[in-house]
């Protein structure tokens, strides 16, 4: 049988195909497999550049105000199109504030126009973070100048300020948070009792929960529900106050992202401003994590903080154990323990972040001498000798992290009193059929074709087959990225981001903001043109496509709102930027002005 079989090729690709000759090692015996070679091209170090000149600062200021105007319009429109509660609507009966709800088409136009302005402002300001898309980004070069970190932070604060006091945007998930937290506050198990059964159909919280989730248990981790339980204890049945406090939790998560992301970027040789622009200033973050009040903000923030603390200890020069002690940690060792503990706690908000522990484990094992064992063409008699040190280091790393994870998870589950019921509700979201999930899209499309051919509705049966296959494929790819990180081709942070992208691609159900699971960690590592252009385009398109509409919104009303919103944005764009264009024509920036740095204040 020829050696070019599928199995042989797969083993050779993984670097596990042993040679037939036993007496000698072939010249390429020390060469590991090829996994990660193509993905490694996504990263290249970026050079630090100077601040913006006077003219660029003027343009930056105008773009900031343009984006802020979009946020204000979105705030006004959300009073009519936002996910306001069915009961206890704070704007009901208030003359001015209730106008958008009584002029829904106008509110839709303002919401769409505000979203478009925010996205356009983000794209325009990207020139001062990653450079011009068709020049520096496309050719993989650093721009001549960037805005400062302070300017980036202040821009983000300016853009999210109006969103903070807006009703929930584009999602009613926060009402599920409130109902499930109220169930926990009443002493019932939110992993068994649904809002309908625990609170009743007519309860003010249940009335605002979408029908799809009224009779389902909580799919979230016990740490998040414990936080929600505390919010319920403070606010009681005041929905407005509870929503505001949940948004504060989302803002805490965003603050953690802003703290950790630039540090991780510098660790990977990437511009901190570029990482902040693509990660924290992303319109999906503003619209969905802050506006939609999703717990991914807290999960991602804690995950990034845990990664930064862990990498600070692992890649630092100090010992992880005290000198003369076999187990007692040093100062760096305690930082590592704290980082892994924060990572573990983030998985008790949403279990997805537990994946990051695998890549921290790889980094720790590498510090202890683990490498990707070179088994290609080596005699099998040498496999253990080549792998022994790596197996020991990997085992020690896995055991250490497993102990910390176990202590944190058990402590949270027992300490909150919510137990381990979350392990049985992880698949609750599979009732959603999202077009952004590849297995779901293929299954639903195939089911529709079957219906058209007269074969009956077999969609659910196809989903039951395709979704597990998709998860299996994702698991295989995650192992591949773990091996690529172990081989040194990918930084563990980059490998984590690619793994998150793989998980999102094959996840059974995907929402618009799930894209941030991959984009935010990759923003601190990946600088390749195809990644940045794809991430920018996907973020902008998804932010625009997901509109504040309901199931009874007619196509005519949507088309009118979209057309009016585009016209409004075009007019405002001309008003904001026409004078700058004329000024550039009349008085171009001189070469000397271009070179002299000016004040970096926004």
C-alpha positions in Angstrom: 0.0 0.0 0.0 1.5 3.4 -1.0 2.6 5.7 1.8 0.6 8.6 0.3 -2.6 7.5 2.0 -4.8 10.0 3.8 -3.7 8.6 7.1 -0.1 8.8 6.2 -0.4 12.3 5.0 -2.2 13.3 8.2 0.4 11.8 10.4 3.2 13.4 8.4 1.4 16.8 8.7 1.3 16.4 12.5 4.9 15.4 12.5 4.1 11.8 13.8 5.0 9.8 10.7 7.9 7.6 11.7 10.5 6.6 9.1 11.0 3.1 7.9 14.7 3.2 8.5 15.6 2.3 12.1 19.4 2.5 11.9 19.7 6.2 11.3 17.8 9.4 11.7 17.0 11.3 8.5 18.3 14.8 8.1 14.9 16.4 8.8 14.2 14.3 11.9 14.3 17.4 14.1 11.7 19.3 12.1 8.2 19.3 13.7 4.9 19.4 11.9 3.7 22.2 9.7 0.7 23.4 11.8 0.7 27.1 12.5 3.0 28.1 9.7 0.4 30.0 7.6 -1.3 31.5 10.7 2.0 32.8 12.0 2.1 35.2 9.0 -0.8 37.1 10.7 1.7 38.7 13.1 4.6 41.1 12.6 6.1 43.5 15.1 5.0 47.2 14.8 7.2 50.1 15.4 6.3 53.0 17.7 5.7 56.3 15.9 5.3 59.9 16.9 2.1 61.9 17.8 -0.2 63.6 15.3 0.6 67.0 13.8 -1.6 70.0 14.2 -3.7 69.4 11.1 -4.3 65.7 12.0 -5.3 66.7 15.6 -7.9 69.0 14.1 -9.3 66.2 11.9 -9.2 63.8 14.9 -11.2 66.3 17.0 -13.8 66.6 14.2 -14.1 62.8 13.9 -14.5 62.5 17.7 -17.4 65.0 17.6 -18.9 63.2 14.6 -19.0 59.9 16.4 -20.3 61.5 19.6 -23.2 63.1 17.6 -24.0 59.6 16.3 -24.1 58.3 19.9 -26.4 61.1 20.9 -28.7 60.3 17.9 -28.6 56.7 18.9 -29.6 57.6 22.4 -32.6 59.6 21.2 -33.7 56.9 18.8 -33.3 54.2 21.4 -36.1 55.8 23.4 -38.4 54.4 20.7 -36.5 51.5 19.3 -34.6 50.3 22.4 -35.5 47.3 24.4 -37.6 49.1 27.0 -39.3 47.1 29.7 -43.0 46.1 29.1 -43.8 47.4 32.6 -42.1 50.2 34.5 -41.0 52.1 31.3 -39.5 55.2 32.8 -40.2 57.3 29.7 -43.9 56.4 29.5 -46.1 59.5 29.9 -43.2 61.9 29.9 -44.0 64.5 27.2 -40.6 64.9 25.6 -38.9 61.6 26.4 -41.9 59.6 25.1 -42.0 61.3 21.7 -39.7 58.7 20.0 -41.9 55.8 21.1 -44.9 57.5 19.5 -42.9 58.3 16.3 -41.4 54.9 15.7 -40.3 55.5 12.1 -38.5 58.7 13.1 -36.9 56.8 16.0 -35.8 54.0 13.6 -34.2 56.6 11.3 -32.3 58.2 14.2 -31.1 54.8 15.5 -29.9 53.7 12.1 -28.3 57.1 11.3 -26.6 57.2 14.7 -25.3 53.7 14.2 -24.0 54.6 10.7 -22.3 57.7 12.1 -20.6 55.8 14.9 -19.3 53.1 12.5 -18.1 55.8 10.0 -16.4 57.7 12.8 -14.7 54.5 13.9 -13.5 53.8 10.4 -12.2 57.4 9.9 -10.4 57.5 13.2 -8.7 54.2 12.3 -6.4 56.2 10.0 -4.8 57.6 13.2 -4.5 54.1 14.8 -3.5 51.5 12.1 -3.0 53.9 9.1 -4.9 54.2 5.8 -6.6 50.9 5.0 -5.5 51.0 1.3 -1.9 52.0 2.1 -0.4 51.1 5.4 -2.9 48.4 6.4 -2.9 46.7 3.0 0.9 46.8 2.7 1.5 45.8 6.3 3.3 49.0 7.3 3.1 51.2 10.4 1.7 54.7 9.9 3.9 57.7 10.2 2.0 59.0 13.2 -0.6 57.7 15.6 -3.0 59.3 18.1 -1.8 58.9 21.7 -3.2 56.5 24.2 -4.8 59.4 26.0 -6.6 60.5 22.9 -7.9 57.0 22.3 -9.2 56.7 25.8 -10.9 60.0 25.7 -12.5 59.2 22.4 -13.9 56.0 23.7 -15.3 57.7 26.8 -16.9 60.4 24.6 -18.6 57.8 22.4 -19.9 55.6 25.1 -21.2 58.4 27.5 -24.6 58.8 25.8 -25.0 55.0 25.5 -24.6 54.6 29.3 -28.0 56.2 29.9 -29.8 54.7 26.9 -32.3 51.8 27.2 -30.9 48.4 26.4 -29.9 48.3 22.7 -30.5 45.5 20.2 -31.2 42.8 22.7 -33.4 41.9 25.7 -30.9 39.6 27.3 -30.7 41.9 30.3 -34.3 41.0 31.3 -33.3 37.4 31.4 -30.4 38.4 33.7 -32.9 40.2 35.9 -35.4 37.4 36.1 -32.8 34.7 36.7 -31.1 36.8 39.4 -34.5 37.4 41.1 -35.1 33.6 41.1 -31.7 33.1 42.8 -32.5 35.9 45.3 -35.7 34.1 46.3 -33.7 31.0 47.2 -34.7 29.0 44.2 -32.3 27.2 41.8 -32.1 29.3 38.5 -30.5 26.3 36.8 -33.7 24.3 37.3 -36.5 27.0 37.7 -37.4 29.1 34.7 -38.7 32.7 34.9 -42.3 31.6 34.2 -42.2 28.9 36.9 -40.2 30.9 39.4 -41.8 34.3 39.1 -45.0 33.7 37.3 -46.3 34.7 33.9 -47.7 38.1 35.1 -44.6 39.2 37.0 -43.1 42.5 35.8 -39.7 40.8 35.1 -41.1 37.8 33.3 -43.2 40.1 31.1 -40.1 41.7 29.6 -38.2 38.4 29.0 -38.4 37.3 25.4 -40.8 34.4 24.8 -38.0 32.1 23.7 -36.3 32.4 27.2 -39.3 32.5 29.5 -39.4 28.8 30.2 -35.7 28.0 30.0 -33.2 27.8 32.9 -30.2 30.1 33.2 -27.2 29.2 31.0 -24.8 31.6 32.8 -22.1 30.9 35.3 -22.7 31.1 39.1 -20.4 34.1 39.5 -22.5 36.2 37.2 -25.8 35.2 38.7 -24.3 35.9 42.1 -23.5 39.4 41.0 -27.1 39.7 39.6 -28.4 38.4 42.9 -26.7 41.2 44.7 -28.1 43.7 42.2 -31.6 42.4 43.0 -31.0 42.7 46.7 -30.2 46.4 46.2 -32.8 47.4 43.6 -35.7 45.0 44.5 -38.2 45.1 41.7 -37.1 48.4 40.3 -36.3 47.4 36.7 -34.7 50.8 35.7 -32.2 50.8 38.6 -31.4 47.1 38.0 -30.7 47.7 34.3 -28.4 50.6 35.2 -26.4 48.6 37.7 -26.0 45.7 35.1 -24.7 48.3 32.7 -22.2 49.4 35.3 -21.0 45.8 35.5 -20.6 45.8 31.7 -18.6 49.1 32.0 -16.4 47.4 34.6 -15.7 44.7 32.1 -14.9 47.3 29.4 -12.5 49.0 31.9 -10.7 45.7 32.4 -10.4 45.3 28.6 -8.9 48.8 28.3 -6.5 48.1 31.1 -5.2 44.7 29.8 -5.4 45.0 26.0 -2.6 47.6 25.6 -0.3 45.6 27.9 -0.9 42.4 26.1 -0.3 44.2 22.8 3.1 45.6 23.9 4.0 42.2 25.1 3.4 40.9 21.5 5.1 43.8 19.8 1.9 45.4 18.6 0.9 49.1 18.9 -1.3 49.6 22.0 -3.3 52.2 20.3 -4.0 50.0 17.3 -5.1 47.2 19.6 -7.4 49.6 21.5 -8.9 50.9 18.3 -9.7 47.4 16.9 -10.6 45.8 20.2 -12.1 48.3 22.8 -13.3 51.0 20.4 -14.9 48.5 18.1 -18.5 49.5 17.4 -19.6 46.0 18.3 -18.2 46.7 21.8 -20.0 50.0 22.1 -23.3 48.9 20.6 -23.6 45.3 22.0 -21.4 44.9 25.1 -22.2 48.4 26.5 -25.4 49.2 24.7 -26.8 45.7 24.8 -25.5 45.0 28.4 -24.1 41.6 27.7 -22.0 39.6 30.2 -19.3 39.0 27.6 -17.9 42.4 28.6 -17.2 41.1 32.1 -16.0 37.7 30.8 -13.6 39.1 28.2 -12.3 41.8 30.7 -11.5 39.2 33.4 -10.0 36.8 30.8 -7.7 39.5 29.4 -6.6 40.6 32.9 -5.9 36.9 33.8 -3.9 36.5 30.7 -1.8 39.6 31.3 -1.1 38.6 34.9 -0.2 35.1 33.9 2.1 36.1 31.1 3.7 38.8 33.3 4.8 36.1 35.6 5.6 33.4 33.0 7.7 35.6 30.7 9.3 37.5 33.5 12.9 37.0 34.7 12.0 36.2 38.3 11.6 32.6 39.6 8.1 31.3 40.1 9.2 29.4 43.3 11.0 30.8 46.3 14.7 29.9 46.3 15.2 26.8 48.3 11.5 25.8 48.3 10.1 23.1 46.1 6.5 24.4 46.2 6.1 27.7 47.9 5.6 30.4 45.2 7.6 33.6 44.9 6.2 37.0 44.2 6.0 36.1 40.5 4.5 32.8 41.4 1.7 34.5 43.3 1.1 36.8 40.3 0.7 33.7 38.2 -1.7 32.1 40.7 -3.7 35.3 40.7 -3.8 35.4 36.9 -5.0 31.8 36.7 -7.6 32.4 39.4 -9.0 35.5 37.6 -9.1 33.4 34.4 -10.9 30.6 36.2 -13.4 33.1 37.7 -14.1 34.5 34.3 -15.3 31.1 33.2 -17.8 31.3 36.0 -19.3 34.3 34.1 -19.4 32.4 30.9 -17.6 29.1 30.4 -16.1 30.0 27.0 -13.1 31.7 28.6 -12.0 28.5 30.1 -10.3 27.8 26.8 -7.7 30.4 27.7 -6.3 28.2 30.4 -5.0 25.8 27.9 -2.8 28.4 26.3 -1.6 29.7 29.6 -0.7 26.1 30.4 1.3 25.9 27.2 3.2 29.0 28.0 4.0 27.7 31.5 5.1 24.4 30.2 7.4 26.1 27.7 9.0 28.0 30.6 9.6 24.6 32.3 11.3 23.3 29.2 8.5 21.9 27.0 8.9 22.0 23.3 7.0 20.4 20.4 8.8 17.0 20.2 10.4 16.5 16.8 9.2 13.0 15.9 9.1 13.4 12.1 11.1 10.5 10.5 12.7 9.7 13.8 12.8 6.0 14.9 10.1 5.1 17.3 12.7 4.0 19.8 13.7 7.6 20.1 10.2 9.0 20.6 10.2 8.8 24.4 13.6 10.3 24.8 12.6 13.2 22.6 9.3 13.7 24.4 10.1 13.0 28.0 11.0 16.6 29.1 8.0 18.0 27.3 5.6 15.4 28.7 6.8 16.1 32.3 6.6 19.9 31.8 3.1 19.7 30.3 1.9 17.4 33.0 3.2 19.6 35.7 1.7 22.7 34.1 -1.7 21.0 33.5 -1.8 19.7 37.1 -0.9 23.1 38.6 -3.6 24.9 36.6 -6.1 22.2 37.2 -5.7 22.6 41.0 -6.2 26.4 40.8 -9.1 26.0 38.5 -10.7 23.4 40.8 -10.3 25.5 43.9 -11.7 28.6 42.2 -14.7 26.8 40.6 -15.6 24.9 43.7 -15.2 28.0 45.8 -17.5 30.0 43.6 -20.1 27.3 43.2 -20.2 26.5 46.9 -19.6 30.1 48.1 -22.4 31.6 46.0 -24.8 28.8 47.0 -25.7 28.2 43.4 -24.0 24.8 43.1 -23.0 23.1 39.9 -26.3 23.2 38.0 -24.6 25.4 35.4 -23.0 22.3 33.9 -26.4 21.0 32.8 -27.6 24.1 31.1 -24.7 24.9 28.8 -26.6 23.8 25.7 -29.7 26.0 26.5 -28.8 28.4 23.7 -29.1 25.7 21.1 -32.7 26.5 20.6 -31.5 29.6 18.7 -31.0 29.1 15.0 -28.5 31.7 14.0 -27.4 32.3 10.4 -24.0 33.3 11.7 -23.3 29.7 12.9 -21.8 27.6 10.1 -23.3 24.3 11.2 -26.7 25.9 11.9 -26.7 27.8 8.5 -25.8 24.6 6.6 -28.4 22.6 8.5 -31.2 25.1 8.1 -30.4 25.6 4.4 -30.3 21.9 3.8 -33.6 21.5 5.6 -35.3 24.2 3.5 -34.1 22.5 0.4 -35.5 19.2 1.6 -38.9 20.9 2.3 -38.8 22.3 -1.3 -38.2 18.9 -2.7 -41.1 17.5 -0.7 -39.0 15.4 1.7 -40.6 17.0 4.8 -39.1 19.2 7.5 -35.9 17.4 8.6 -34.2 20.5 9.9 -33.9 19.5 13.5 -32.6 16.1 12.6 -29.9 17.6 10.5 -29.1 20.1 13.3 -28.7 17.2 15.7 -26.1 15.7 13.4 -24.2 18.8 12.1 -23.8 20.6 15.3 -21.8 17.9 17.1 -19.7 17.4 14.0 -19.0 21.1 14.0 -17.9 21.0 17.6 -15.7 18.0 16.9 -14.0 19.8 14.0 -13.5 22.9 16.3 -11.9 20.7 19.0 -9.5 19.2 16.4 -8.5 22.7 15.2 -8.0 23.9 18.8 -5.6 21.0 19.5 -3.8 22.1 16.3 -3.4 25.6 17.6 -2.2 24.3 21.0 0.5 22.3 19.2 1.4 25.4 17.1 1.8 27.4 20.3 3.9 24.6 21.9 6.1 24.6 18.8 6.8 28.3 19.2 5.3 29.3 15.9 2.4 31.2 17.5 2.3 33.2 20.7 -0.1 31.7 23.1 -2.3 34.8 22.9 -2.4 34.6 19.1 -3.2 30.9 19.3 -6.0 31.6 21.7 -7.5 34.3 19.4 -7.3 31.9 16.4 -8.9 29.2 18.6 -11.7 31.5 19.6 -12.3 32.3 16.0 -12.5 28.6 15.2 -15.0 28.1 18.1 -17.2 30.9 16.9 -17.1 29.6 13.3 -18.3 26.1 14.4 -20.4 27.1 17.5 -24.0 25.7 17.5 -25.4 29.2 18.0 -23.7 32.6 17.3 -24.8 36.1 18.1 -23.3 39.3 16.6 -21.1 40.1 19.6 -19.6 36.6 19.7 -17.2 37.9 17.1 -15.5 39.8 19.8 -14.4 36.6 21.5 -11.8 36.4 18.7 -11.3 40.0 17.6 -10.4 41.4 21.0 -7.5 38.9 21.8 -6.3 38.9 18.2 -6.2 42.7 18.2 -3.3 42.5 20.6 -1.3 40.0 18.4 -2.4 39.9 14.7 -1.2 42.7 12.5 -1.5 40.9 9.1 -3.4 42.8 6.5 -5.9 40.1 5.8 -6.8 39.8 9.5 -7.1 43.5 10.0 -9.1 44.2 6.8 -11.4 41.2 7.5 -11.9 42.1 11.1 -12.6 45.8 10.3 -15.0 44.9 7.5 -16.8 42.2 9.6 -17.2 44.5 12.6 -18.5 47.4 10.5 -20.9 45.3 8.5 -22.3 43.3 11.4 -22.7 46.5 13.5 -24.8 48.0 10.7 -26.7 44.9 9.6 -28.1 44.1 13.1 -30.8 46.7 13.3 -33.2 47.7 16.1 -36.2 46.1 14.5 -38.9 43.8 15.7 -40.6 40.8 14.1 -43.5 43.0 13.1 -41.4 45.6 11.3 -42.5 45.8 7.7 -40.0 45.9 4.9 -41.3 49.2 3.7 -40.8 50.8 7.1 -37.3 49.4 7.3 -36.4 50.6 3.8 -37.7 54.1 4.6 -35.7 54.2 7.9 -32.6 53.0 6.2 -32.9 55.4 3.3 -33.6 58.4 5.6 -30.8 57.4 7.9 -28.3 57.2 5.0 -29.4 60.7 3.7 -29.1 62.1 7.2 -25.6 60.7 7.6 -24.6 62.1 4.2 -25.8 65.6 5.1 -24.1 65.5 8.5 -20.9 64.2 7.0 -20.9 67.2 4.6 -21.5 69.6 7.4 -18.8 68.2 9.6 -16.0 67.6 7.1 -16.5 69.8 4.0 -14.6 72.8 5.5 -11.6 70.5 6.3 -11.6 69.2 2.7 -11.5 72.8 1.4 -8.8 73.8 3.9 -6.6 70.9 2.7 -7.0 72.1 -0.9 -6.1 75.7 -0.1 -3.4 75.3 2.5 -1.7 71.9 2.3 0.3 70.8 5.3 3.9 71.7 4.8 6.7 69.3 5.2 8.2 71.1 8.2 4.8 71.2 10.0 4.5 67.5 9.2 7.7 66.7 11.1 7.3 68.8 14.2 5.2 67.1 16.9 2.6 69.2 18.6 0.5 68.9 21.7 -1.0 65.5 22.2 -4.1 66.8 24.0 -7.3 65.7 22.3 
